Amino acid sequence: MKHLFAPWRLEYITGKKPGGCIFCKLPSERGKERDNLILHAGELAFVIMNRFPYNSGHLMVAPRRHTADLTDLSPEENREIAALLQRCVEVLRKVSHPEGFNLGLNLGQAAGAGIRDHLHWHIVPRWHGDTNFTTVLADVRSIPQHLLETWDALRPLFQEFDRVSEPNAPSKVPPEGSRRKAP
């Protein structure tokens, strides 16, 4: 019999559940970005790693404003979220070299939203063969890299993204034409 160890899952199963909305609380805690797995905090939206990922590099993009209604987003929020989704794909391509991606938004509990009161998009890098018998039969996933090691690899690329942004722009989305293309 083979054993798979995923010690971070025990925290999810037995740990104290945080009060309030994590998507409102975590990005506002300055100086705790690594602990909170925040990769980028823009004016209107942010990027956070999924603490209980489907795959290594599983990221989420959420608006800063607490809302569960997609139609409630402002044009500015939509633009910043779209730019961050693109940036997540670029960064993950550069660091992890996935062969594909799943990007998704679950609206409501019936659609599978684990946190249904605050919109958040999932970006899941995929590789051929990452779904195998353990995932299908045993509902087990093997994550090959520790979350903080992944954060350490991704964070510098998001900081580079911040430096490209115009200092006086209304959001941290880079000006048109300044986005680097992924290799």
Stockholm file with secondary structure:
# STOCKHOLM 1.0

chainA/1-183         MKHLFAPWRLEYITGKKPGGCIFCKLPSERGKERDNLILHAGELAFVIMNRFPYNSGHLMVAPRRHTADLTDLSPEENREIAALLQRCVEVLRKVSHPEGFNLGLNLGQAAGAGIRDHLHWHIVPRWHGDTNFTTVLADVRSIPQHLLETWDALRPLFQEFDRVSEPNAPSKVPPEGSRRKAP
#=GR chainA/1-183 SS CCCCCCTHHHHHHHSCCCSSCHHHHGGGSTTCHHHHTEEEECSSEEEEECSSCSSTTCEEEEESSCCCCGGGCCHHHHHHHHHHHHHHHHHHHHHHCCSEEEEEECCSGGGTCSSTTSCCEEEEEECTTCSCHHHHHHCCCCCCSCHHHHHHHHHHHHHHHHHHSCTTSSSSSCCTTCCCCCC
#=GC SS_cons         CCCCCCTHHHHHHHSCCCSSCHHHHGGGSTTCHHHHTEEEECSSEEEEECSSCSSTTCEEEEESSCCCCGGGCCHHHHHHHHHHHHHHHHHHHHHHCCSEEEEEECCSGGGTCSSTTSCCEEEEEECTTCSCHHHHHHCCCCCCSCHHHHHHHHHHHHHHHHHHSCTTSSSSSCCTTCCCCCC
//
